[in-house]
Structures are given as structure tokens and as C-alpha cells.
């Protein structure tokens, strides 16, 4: 008769003496579980991996609470600034309205990288009509795209020529300026050609208007991408190109060029 193995006799002796064997048991799936004594003498098996995740969760909660406290006291003490060092910090964008003669700075994102509601309220007030002084709600994507352009081109000065246009002063009643979806602008020391090419290459649901004989660019947000070229100068009748993409390919869309066949009918929504 074979002698009993020692690793099998040891747990039996501990059970006879009334002691709890502190051993790990392997279960299907490769997880390690251990016995935990509950009140009343009942036993349960808890995965050790779950316990480790709980410890990690507690540590993540402590880090999150520290970051929130550092954000609240940011700017008040040096310790708060060190605690919020890793948080997102984006600069404020300077804008100047040519006709209203107003200059403001808008900080679109907060320290956590979220959009600020106060920035859209200030932008709607800034984009008010220069004739009636009436302001309305501006589409949020318009300011987000403008801020993205401003960051891409090195944070230049933004000059706004036209924003909101009520129906009482708008020539085209279906214009995007009437609904608060459009803006006429340019960047100081940045050519409109570079802005036009960047918008056509990186954005899909926008309307881009290029004016070779003017000073500004047109940008609006819409469901379908649209592009047009107006060769009319400031104060002149609109002269829209019938083939804007072909004009870009031929290289005729430049200052001083005038098309032979004028298209006096204004397209819908421009």
C-alpha cells in the first residue's frame, strides 16, 4: 500500500484542528480565487483580480478628486497651478468687427477642454447686425471651425466684416447670414487663397465663398458642401462663376480677372 502524500494530509489536519486553510484555488479561466471568512461561518470565493481592480478604482477616484480641487483653486496658489499643469490650456481668440468697431477676445475652451457657453453668448452679441443692432443665436459649429482655422494659421488677428443680417436689411432673404450660420472674415497677413484651400480640403459640411476682387472670405455651415466664386468687387453687382472648380484648375481665379459671361442670378443660400 502506498504512503499518503503530505500535501493532501496537511489540509485535512488543519480542518480537524478547526483552522482555516489560507490557500489559493485555481478555477476554470485561469483566475486565482481565495477563501474569505464571512460572519456566521459561511465561506465565499472572491476573484483576486476583482479585488485588485477595486484598489485601482479607488486610486483613480483619488486622482480625479485631486485634479478637480486643483482646477478650482487654479490661479489662487502655486500648488493649484502645479496640480493642473497637465490640463488643457488653449488661448483666447482676438476678433475685430470692422463695421461695429468692436474688439473682443473669446476663450472657446475651458481648462478641461470643454466648450464654454459664455463664449457663444459673447460671440452672438459680437456678430450683431451693424445696421439694426439686432443679435441672434449663432450656430456653434461656425465658431468651432473659425477657432480651428485661427489655431492652424498661427493665431492671427481675425477681422469680421459681416455676421448677422436680419431679413429687413438682407438682399437675399434665404442667405445663411439671416439664420446665424455664416460669417464674412479674413486673417491679417494670411491670404484668402490659403484659407480657401484649407477649408475645401478639410471640411465637408460647409459653404465657402471666394471673392478674388474683394477683401474677405465667406464661411457658413450647411448640410452639403458648396463652393462658389464671385468676381464682383466691393459695392459691385455679383458676378458668380459658372464653373468655380474649373476656374481654380485653370488658374484664372485671381485678382483682376473678370468673366465674359456674367451670372447675375444669385444662388440660393449664399
N, C-alpha and C positions, 0 to 999 in steps of 0.2 A: 504494500500500500504506500502510495506516495505521501510525502510530508506536505502539509498545507503551506501555502505561500504566505509570507509575512505581510505583504501589502494588502491581503484580503482579511487577515485576522485583526489588524490594527483598528479599522473602523468598527468591527464587531465588539471589541473590547471597550472602545470608547462609548458605544451605545449602552452596554451593560453597566458601565460606571455612571451613566447619566450625563456625559459630557457631549457638547455639540461639536461635531467634526467640522472644522473650518477648511473645507476643501472646495475646489472649483470643479464643475461638471461641464463636460462638453456636450452640446446639444446639436441637432441637425442644423446645418447652415454655417457652422464654424464659429458661432458666438460663444463666449465664455460667460457662464452664469455662476452665481454664488448664493449660498443659503443665507437668508436673513430671518432672524427670530422676530416674530410679532407677539403682541400681547395675547395671552391665552394659550400660549404654547404652540400655535399654528406656525407653519413654515411656508415660505414662498420663494420662488426663484425669480430674480431680477437680472436682466442683462447688464453686464458691466459696461457695455458700450453706451447704453442709455444713461447710466449714471455719469459717465464722462461728458456726454452731451449736455446734461443738466449743468455741470460745472462750467462748461464753455458758455452756455446761455447766460449764466449769472455774471460771468466776466464781461460778456458783450453788453449786458444791461448796465454794468458799472461804467464802461467806456462811453456808452451813449449818454448816460446822465452827466458824466463829466463834460462831454462836448456841448451839451445843452447849457450847462451852467457857464461854461467858458464863452458861449455865444452871447448869453445875456449880459455878462459883465465885460464884453469885449470893448475896448476903448476906455474902460474905467481904471484898469490896473495892468501892470506889466504881466502878471501871471495869467490874466484872461487872454491877452494877446498871444502869449505863448501857447495856450491851450487851443486856441482857434487858428493856429498857424496853418494847419492842413485844410481848412475850409476854403471854399471857392470865393475868390475876390475878383470881380470884374469892374472896370472903371465906368464912370458915368459919361454919357454921350452928349457933347455940346451941339445945340441946334440954334439957328438964327432964322427967323421969319422975315423975309425981305420986305413984304408989304405991311405987315403989322409992326415991324421994327421991334421985335421982342427976341431976347436971347435967354435960353434956359439950358439946364443940364439935367438929363434924365438918367437915373440909375435903374436899369431894367431888371436886374437880378439881385437878390439878397445874398447874404453870406453863405446860405445853404444851397444856392443855385436854383432857387425857385423864382418864378415871375412875381413881381410886386404889383399889386392892384393900384397903388398910388401912382405908379409910373404911367399907367394907361389913362388915369384921370387927368394927370398933368398934360399928357400928350394930346388928349381930346380937347382940352382947353387951349393948348398951343396951336392946334390945327383949325381954329375957328375961322369963319369967313371974314375976309378983310373988308367987305362992303357992308354986311349986316351985323357983324359981331356975333353971329349965331354959332354955337358949338353943339356937336352931337357925338355920339359914341363912335369911335374908330375901331375897325376890325383889328384884333390882336395880332394876326399874322403880319400885318403891314409893319408894325413896329418891330417885330422879331426879325423880319427879313432886313429891314433897314439897319438894325443893330449888327446883324451878321455882316452886311456889306461894310459897315463902318469899321469893324474889327479887322476884316480881311484887307482893306486898303490902308491900314496903318493909323486908324483913328484920326481922320482929318476933320476939319470944320464942316458941318452939314448946313447947307443953305436951302431953305424951303421956300418955294415960290408960290405954291398953291396947295391947299389941303381940302377943307370942307367947302362945298359950293351948294347952297340951297337952290331949289328949283326957280326961285324968283329972280336969280341972277345968272343961272347956268344957261348957256346957249343950247346945250344938248341935255334934254331932260332925263335921258337914260344913262348919263355919264356915271362912272364909278365914283366920281367926286361927290355926287349927290348923296350916295348911300354911305359915305365914310370908308370906302375901300381903296382910295387912290391918293397918291401924293406926287407932286412935281418938285424935284430937288436936284442938287448936284453937290459934288465934293470939291473943296478947294484943292487945287494943284493936282487933281485927278481928272483925266479926260473922260468924257462921256462914252467914248468908244470902249474903254476898258470896263466900265460899269455895264454897258450893254452886253458885251461878250460874256461877262461873268454871270449875268442874270440868265441869258439864253442857255448857258451851258449847265448851270447847277440847279435851276428851279423849273418846275413843271407847271404848277397851278398859279401862274402869274400872267399879267398883261404888261408888256414892255413897249413903250413908245419912244422912238428915237427921232430927234429933231436936229439934223445937221446944221441948219442955219439959225438955230436958237441957242439958248444957254442952259437948258435944264433937260432932265430925263423924266419920263413918266413911268410910274410903277403902280400897279394895282394887284389885288388878289382876286382870283376868279376860279371857276371850276375847270376851265380848259386853257391851255397855254395859247397866248395870242401875241403877235408881234406886228408892228406897223412902223412905217417911216413917213414923216411929214416934212416936206421940203419947204414949207412956208416959214417965213421969218416972223419976228415979233410984231404983232399988230396986223399981219397979213392974212389973207384967206388961206385956209388949209389946202395943201397940195399933197395928198396921200399917194404913195406909190402903189401901183397895181401888183407888183412883184417885189416885195421887200427883200426876201431871201436871195432872189436873183441879183438885186442891186448890190447886196453885200458880196456876193460871189464875183461880180464884175468889178467891184471896187469903185462904183460911182456914188455911193452913199457918203458924201463928204461935203464940207462947207463950200458954198458957191454953186453947187450943182442944182439945176432947175430942170425938171422933166418936161418934155414937149407936150404930152397929153396930160392935162390936169384932171384930177379926180376931185371934183368939188363936193361930192356927196360924202358926208361924214359917216363913218361906220358906226354901228350901234355899240354903245357901252364904252366909248373912249373918252 
